[in-house]
């Protein structure tokens, strides 16, 4: 991993919820822990397209070789941010569905 991308990822990990990904995650969930069921189910079906997955692999390979241009580094960081946000939202979606399932069984 090149120093630039490694520094970016370290910054994302140490911002403790104040980074743009965390802020956007809170915005999209309206600051609530639980999501509407339809949104939770939808989010768990969201994934990168095959083309995006291939592009991420290409960028990651170039990054490991230290061959990324500044534009490609920005693109790779964009993919990382989007993937992080998707992970946050999918985690909230799974928690919502688990909580609803547990609530359903507790009430009968």
C-alpha positions in Angstrom: 0.0 0.0 0.0 1.5 3.4 -0.9 2.0 6.0 1.8 -0.7 8.3 0.4 -3.4 5.7 0.5 -2.2 4.3 3.7 -2.3 7.7 5.3 -5.8 8.3 4.0 -7.0 5.0 5.5 -5.4 5.7 8.9 -7.1 9.1 8.9 -10.5 7.5 8.3 -9.9 5.0 11.1 -8.9 7.7 13.7 -11.5 10.3 13.1 -13.9 8.5 15.5 -17.1 9.3 13.8 -16.2 12.8 12.7 -15.1 11.9 9.1 -17.3 12.6 6.1 -18.2 8.9 5.8 -19.5 8.7 9.4 -21.3 12.0 9.0 -23.0 10.9 5.8 -23.9 7.6 7.4 -25.7 9.5 10.2 -27.4 11.8 7.7 -28.7 8.9 5.6 -30.1 7.1 8.7 -31.5 10.3 10.1 -29.4 9.8 13.2 -31.4 6.8 14.3 -30.2 3.3 15.2 -33.0 1.5 13.4 -33.8 1.8 9.8 -37.2 1.3 8.2 -37.5 -2.4 7.3 -37.8 -1.8 3.6 -34.6 0.3 3.6 -32.7 -2.3 5.7 -33.7 -5.0 3.3 -32.7 -2.9 0.3 -29.3 -1.9 1.7 -28.4 -5.6 2.3 -28.8 -6.2 -1.5 -26.6 -3.2 -2.5 -23.2 -4.1 -3.8 -20.6 -2.7 -6.2 -21.1 -3.7 -9.9 -18.7 -6.2 -11.5 -17.1 -3.3 -13.4 -16.5 -1.4 -10.2 -15.0 -4.4 -8.5 -12.7 -4.9 -11.5 -11.7 -1.2 -11.3 -11.0 -1.4 -7.6 -8.8 -4.4 -8.1 -6.9 -2.7 -10.9 -6.4 0.4 -8.7 -5.4 -1.7 -5.7 -2.8 -3.6 -7.7 -1.3 -0.4 -9.1 -1.3 1.1 -5.6 0.7 -1.9 -4.3 3.2 -1.3 -7.0 3.4 2.4 -6.3 2.1 3.3 -9.8 -1.0 5.3 -9.0 -1.4 8.7 -10.5 -2.9 11.4 -8.2 -6.2 11.1 -10.1 -6.2 7.3 -9.6 -5.4 7.7 -5.9 -8.4 10.0 -5.6 -10.6 7.5 -7.4 -9.3 4.7 -5.1 -10.0 6.8 -2.0 -13.5 7.4 -3.4 -14.1 3.7 -3.6 -12.8 3.2 -0.1 -15.1 5.9 1.3 -18.1 4.4 -0.6 -17.3 1.0 0.6 -16.9 2.2 4.2 -20.2 4.0 4.0 -21.9 0.9 2.5 -20.4 -1.2 5.3 -21.8 1.2 8.0 -25.3 1.2 6.5 -25.3 -2.6 6.0 -24.3 -3.0 9.6 -27.2 -0.8 10.7 -29.5 -2.8 8.4 -28.5 -6.1 9.9 -28.9 -4.7 13.4 -32.4 -3.4 12.6 -33.4 -6.8 11.2 -32.0 -8.7 14.2 -33.8 -6.4 16.6 -37.1 -6.7 14.7 -36.7 -10.5 14.6 -36.0 -10.7 18.3 -38.9 -8.4 19.1 -41.2 -10.5 17.0 -40.3 -13.7 18.9 -40.5 -11.9 22.3 -44.0 -10.8 21.6 -45.4 -13.9 20.3 
